[in-house]
């Protein structure tokens, strides 16, 4: 819990945290009284948000302009390769083949000077009105799969079309995250809105059980982030 205490120290000193993922938000909220904080959402469906006291923090929105098609993981990988802390930037969005990223002002100069390439593609950056995407709601690629249970290893093995034993190997390699923590228990049963990510594959949200089949399997809905 030390990392949360550190983030709350920043909250006490500055009046706001940096960007927090949903797990961090929940842990921080558990240590604060309801009348002590507000939450800043850059857009309706944002995942990474900021806890603040009285004055909402300043956040910048940039469009990443590229002649080549980019993937979310490529942009994220570039941010990590530049040793940029995850709490200094918010969500990365791909909307109608345009790429956007939220950052804190403290990162601006370094970001503009160093974020010049994504993989092998040269990019340019354009600061745009922070309110441009305030009403945006995230799109997902929804699909259904048939599984014997909602165990996470069963669901992921179906998504990847691989044996469940291979999922255990991915868990050992720390290639799977569940609700922003490394997955430990392969027998965890997914609940509605649980999120999980598979390294080099993508990020998913578990939807719901749609119905049972005649053979007593389950048809479940899964949403892939796009």
Secondary structure, 3 states (H helix, E strand, C coil): CHHHHHHHHHHHHHCECCCECHHHHHHHHCCCCHHHCEEECCCCCCCCEEEECCCCCCEEEEEEEECCCCCHHHHHHHHHHCCCCHHHEEEEEEECCEEEEEEEHHHHHHHHHHCCEECCEEEEEEEECCCCCCCCCCCEEEEEEEECCCEHHHHHHHHHCCCHHHHHHHHHCCCEEECCEECCCCCCECCCCCEEEECCCEEEEEEEEEEECCCCCEEEEEEEEC
